[in-house]
């Protein structure tokens, strides 16, 4: 499975702020936030911006867990924001690819559409 990696039209901090707004607007829940840059800084290391949103929707999680409790290994899904050479990128795995092994095609496609809507708000039009 290969991630989708796209350039953001915003700087790192603006990308994080915009994504948070759009994730919430699109009825997704931010389950957790991982700020790798800050975590590594506390350990004495320095890297460029590196941040992960873990997101999902309770109604979709309920459907998955009801159909197959073992499918709970995959949610929440991640959106990774990182800087490289002064450019901010947004990266994620297509949900339909992740949920294919559970034969959750309908939920996977629905989540693909939600992720595309979220990501489209920040990507650089080329």
VENJONOR-V217700 format. One line per field, one symbol per residue. ss: DSSP state (2 for helix, 1 for strand, 0 for the rest). burial: # if it has 16 or more other C-alpha atoms within 10 Angstrom, else .. A space follows every 50 residues. Layout:
ss=???
burial=???
This chain:
ss=00011111000222222222222220001111111222222200000001 11111102222222222022222000111111110011111100222222 22002222222222222222001000
burial=.....#####.#..##..##.##....###.....###..........## #######..##..#......#...#########....############. .#.##.###.##.##..##..##...
